[in-house]
């Protein structure tokens, strides 16, 4: 009887060891996509570089508005084109967030982004007349999908999914990894993250939230908080402390309020969102930056499946934080 037990234990140990070996070693990929850097860590029997590169290239040719031959560029130039599944999925998710945020998230705001110097071009001075003229063709309700065709109410409507695309790209790569049998990975693109499983040390992945200090060079690495969700999820952070410029003593940040056509300049300095997927987290993080702290907290509480961590300033410019009850177990510094 004892020999049988020992034999069974030996077989179980071998099976466990074989399972661990089968997962392979941890690899790290890095590069640039969508005009931003990416970093991917995953455990697999072999490198998946070629498949990852191919997936990112497909993504680029669909949703990069700066690529002259991408699907979204052709849509913006009113050229005949059928959209693919990537475009369709991000278009529909954007519609969902646009509706739930009451228009605070709006991918047609690109002309305002350009007007204020954060997109394709930059104009030296912005006038109320310029803003009013652009408002006539900004609004996600002015564009729709009919099958695989984008239909515009005004041909001047253009799309820029940059506020949601990095998060979506994380999800796309995560799906690729899972199709390849990968269960431990962390995909980070431009600061947005999708994760599952554990890191090379066998621990839950940890994601830092930077202190929102003005830093156009990206040199500031001081952390306000560290998240350790220990579950498959997407995490996105939006903030106006890196992408901004100062003119005549006034700070102009890249988050635009679609309703006013001007930089939002709200009291939220940094909005971090945790959701089941990174595309959802990315879109809502942007929407909350537009809303300001009170409206953002009110809205976030009505949206199922998301948690938030906001850093904001009060009337005396003190840094304060507000976070959901559900994110509390993930916080390592509180």
C-alpha positions in Angstrom: 0.0 0.0 0.0 2.8 2.4 0.9 4.6 1.6 -2.3 1.5 2.4 -4.3 1.1 5.7 -2.5 4.8 6.6 -3.2 4.4 5.6 -6.8 1.3 7.7 -7.2 3.0 10.7 -5.6 6.0 10.2 -7.9 3.8 10.2 -11.0 1.9 13.3 -9.7 5.2 15.2 -9.2 6.4 14.2 -12.7 3.1 15.4 -14.2 3.4 18.7 -12.3 7.0 19.1 -13.4 6.1 18.3 -17.0 3.3 20.9 -16.9 5.7 23.6 -15.6 8.3 22.7 -18.2 5.6 22.7 -21.0 4.8 26.4 -20.3 8.4 27.3 -21.1 10.5 30.3 -20.1 9.6 33.9 -19.9 10.3 36.1 -22.9 10.2 39.9 -23.3 9.4 41.7 -26.5 9.6 45.4 -27.1 9.3 47.9 -29.9 7.1 50.7 -31.2 3.6 50.7 -32.6 1.0 53.5 -33.0 3.7 56.1 -32.3 4.3 54.7 -28.8 6.5 52.0 -27.1 5.3 48.6 -26.2 6.6 45.9 -23.9 5.3 42.3 -23.7 6.4 39.7 -21.2 5.0 36.1 -21.5 5.8 32.5 -20.6 5.8 30.2 -23.6 7.8 27.2 -25.0 9.2 29.5 -27.7 9.4 33.1 -28.9 6.3 34.4 -30.6 8.0 37.5 -32.1 6.8 37.0 -35.7 3.2 36.4 -34.7 3.2 39.4 -32.4 4.7 41.6 -35.1 2.2 40.4 -37.7 -0.7 41.1 -35.3 0.6 44.6 -34.6 1.0 45.3 -38.3 -2.6 44.2 -38.9 -3.7 46.5 -36.1 -1.6 49.4 -37.5 -3.1 49.0 -41.0 -6.6 49.1 -39.5 -6.7 51.8 -36.8 -3.6 54.0 -37.1 -4.9 57.4 -38.3 -1.3 58.5 -39.1 -0.7 55.7 -41.5 -1.8 56.9 -45.0 -3.0 53.5 -46.1 -4.8 52.4 -43.0 -8.6 51.7 -43.0 -9.2 54.6 -40.6 -7.2 57.0 -42.9 -9.3 56.0 -45.9 -12.5 56.6 -43.8 -11.2 60.0 -42.9 -10.4 60.9 -46.5 -13.8 59.6 -47.6 -12.3 56.9 -49.8 -14.3 53.8 -50.5 -13.2 51.1 -48.0 -14.7 48.1 -46.2 -13.8 48.1 -42.5 -12.4 45.0 -40.8 -13.3 43.2 -37.5 -10.7 45.3 -35.6 -12.2 48.6 -36.8 -15.7 47.3 -36.1 -15.0 46.2 -32.6 -13.4 49.4 -31.5 -16.0 51.5 -33.3 -18.8 49.7 -31.3 -17.0 49.9 -28.0 -16.4 53.7 -28.6 -20.2 54.0 -29.3 -20.9 52.3 -25.9 -18.6 54.6 -24.0 -19.8 57.7 -25.8 -23.4 56.9 -24.7 -22.6 56.0 -21.1 -20.3 59.0 -20.7 -22.9 61.4 -22.2 -20.5 62.4 -24.9 -17.4 63.0 -22.7 -15.6 60.3 -24.7 -15.9 61.1 -28.4 -13.5 59.8 -31.2 -14.7 62.5 -33.6 -13.1 65.2 -31.4 -10.0 64.9 -33.6 -10.4 68.3 -35.3 -10.3 70.0 -31.9 -7.2 67.9 -31.0 -5.6 69.1 -34.2 -6.8 72.7 -33.6 -5.1 72.8 -30.2 -1.9 71.3 -31.5 -2.1 67.7 -30.3 -2.9 65.9 -33.5 -1.9 66.1 -37.1 -1.1 69.8 -37.1 -1.0 72.9 -34.9 -2.5 76.4 -35.4 -0.7 79.4 -33.8 -3.9 80.9 -32.3 -7.4 79.5 -31.6 -10.4 81.7 -31.9 -14.0 81.2 -30.7 -15.0 81.3 -34.4 -12.7 78.4 -35.2 -14.2 76.3 -32.4 -17.8 77.1 -33.4 -17.2 76.2 -37.0 -15.7 72.8 -36.0 -18.5 72.0 -33.6 -20.8 71.6 -36.6 -19.1 68.4 -37.6 -18.0 66.9 -34.3 -20.1 64.3 -32.6 -20.2 60.5 -32.6 -23.9 60.7 -33.4 -22.9 62.0 -36.8 -21.3 58.8 -37.9 -22.4 55.2 -38.0 -21.7 51.7 -39.3 -23.9 50.1 -42.0 -22.5 46.6 -42.4 -18.8 47.1 -43.3 -19.3 50.7 -44.5 -18.9 53.9 -42.5 -21.6 56.4 -43.2 -21.1 60.1 -42.2 -23.7 62.8 -41.9 -21.0 65.3 -42.8 -18.0 64.4 -45.0 -15.8 66.5 -42.7 -16.3 64.1 -39.8 -13.0 62.4 -39.0 -12.1 59.6 -36.5 -9.2 59.2 -34.2 -9.4 56.2 -31.8 -6.1 57.0 -30.1 -7.8 57.4 -26.7 -9.0 53.8 -26.9 -6.7 52.1 -29.4 -3.7 51.5 -27.2 -5.9 49.6 -24.7 -7.5 47.7 -27.5 -4.1 46.8 -29.0 -3.2 45.3 -25.6 -6.3 43.2 -25.7 -5.6 42.1 -29.3 -2.1 40.9 -28.3 -3.5 39.2 -25.2 -5.9 37.2 -27.4 -3.1 36.1 -29.6 -1.1 34.9 -26.6 -4.0 33.0 -25.3 -4.6 31.4 -28.7 -1.0 30.2 -28.4 -1.7 28.7 -25.0 0.0 31.4 -23.0 -1.5 31.8 -19.5 1.1 34.1 -17.9 1.6 37.4 -19.6 1.7 41.2 -19.3 1.1 43.4 -22.3 1.9 47.1 -22.0 1.4 49.6 -24.8 2.0 53.3 -24.1 1.2 52.8 -20.4 -2.0 50.7 -20.9 -1.8 47.2 -19.7 -3.5 43.8 -20.1 -2.4 41.0 -17.7 -3.1 37.5 -16.7 -1.4 34.9 -14.4 1.9 35.6 -12.7 5.3 37.2 -13.4 8.6 35.3 -13.6 8.9 35.3 -9.8 5.5 33.5 -9.6 3.8 36.5 -8.1 0.9 38.6 -9.3 1.8 41.3 -11.7 2.3 44.8 -10.2 1.5 48.0 -12.1 2.6 51.4 -10.9 0.6 54.6 -11.0 2.9 57.6 -11.5 2.6 60.8 -9.4 0.9 63.4 -11.7 3.8 65.8 -11.9 4.3 67.9 -15.1 6.9 65.9 -17.1 6.8 66.2 -20.9 10.0 64.2 -21.1 8.6 61.2 -19.3 11.6 61.2 -16.9 9.5 61.1 -13.7 9.2 57.6 -12.3 7.9 58.5 -8.8 4.9 56.3 -7.9 1.7 57.4 -6.2 0.4 53.8 -5.9 1.0 50.2 -7.0 -1.7 48.0 -8.1 -1.7 44.2 -7.8 -5.0 42.9 -9.1 -4.2 39.1 -9.1 -6.8 38.5 -11.8 -7.0 38.8 -15.6 -7.8 42.4 -16.3 -6.9 45.6 -18.2 -5.6 48.8 -16.6 -5.4 52.2 -18.2 -4.3 55.6 -16.9 -5.0 59.0 -18.5 -3.4 62.2 -17.3 -2.5 65.7 -18.6 0.9 65.9 -16.9 2.9 64.7 -19.9 1.2 65.8 -23.1 0.8 69.5 -22.8 2.4 72.8 -23.7 2.5 76.3 -22.2 1.8 79.4 -24.2 1.8 82.9 -22.8 1.8 81.5 -19.3 -1.2 79.2 -19.9 -1.0 75.4 -19.8 -2.9 73.6 -22.6 -3.3 69.9 -22.1 -4.3 67.3 -24.6 -7.6 66.1 -23.1 -10.3 68.0 -25.0 -13.8 68.5 -23.8 -16.0 67.6 -26.9 -18.8 69.9 -25.6 -16.7 73.1 -25.5 -14.0 72.3 -28.0 -11.4 73.4 -25.5 -8.8 71.6 -23.3 -10.8 70.1 -20.4 -8.5 71.5 -17.7 -10.5 69.7 -15.0 -9.3 69.0 -11.4 -8.6 65.3 -12.1 -4.8 65.0 -12.7 -4.8 61.3 -13.3 -7.5 58.7 -13.9 -6.7 55.0 -13.6 -9.4 52.5 -14.5 -9.4 48.7 -14.0 -11.8 46.7 -16.2 -12.2 43.2 -17.7 -10.5 44.4 -20.8 -8.1 47.3 -21.5 -10.1 48.9 -24.3 -12.9 49.6 -21.8 -10.5 50.8 -19.2 -8.8 53.1 -21.7 -11.9 54.7 -23.0 -13.4 55.4 -19.5 -10.1 56.8 -18.2 -10.2 59.4 -21.0 -13.9 60.2 -20.3 -13.3 60.7 -16.6 -10.5 63.2 -17.3 -13.0 65.3 -19.2 -15.7 65.1 -16.5 -13.8 66.3 -13.4 -13.8 64.5 -10.1 -17.4 64.9 -8.9 -19.0 63.8 -12.2 -16.4 61.1 -12.8 -17.1 59.5 -9.4 -20.9 59.7 -10.0 -20.6 58.2 -13.4 -18.1 55.5 -12.5 -20.5 54.2 -9.8 -23.1 53.5 -12.5 -20.9 51.5 -14.8 -20.7 47.7 -13.9 -17.3 46.0 -14.0 -15.0 48.9 -13.6 -12.9 50.2 -10.6 -11.2 53.5 -10.4 -8.3 55.4 -8.7 -8.4 59.2 -9.3 -5.7 61.7 -8.3 -7.1 65.2 -8.2 -6.4 68.7 -6.8 -8.6 70.8 -4.6 -9.0 74.6 -4.6 -5.7 75.0 -2.7 -3.8 72.8 -5.2 -3.4 69.9 -2.7 -3.1 66.4 -4.2 -6.0 64.2 -3.1 -7.1 60.7 -4.1 -10.5 59.1 -4.6 -11.0 55.4 -5.3 -13.7 52.8 -5.6 -14.3 50.2 -2.8 -13.6 47.4 -5.3 -10.1 48.6 -6.1 -9.1 48.8 -2.4 -7.8 45.1 -2.3 -5.5 45.9 -5.2 -3.7 48.8 -3.6 -0.3 48.1 -2.0 0.3 51.5 -0.4 -3.0 52.0 1.5 
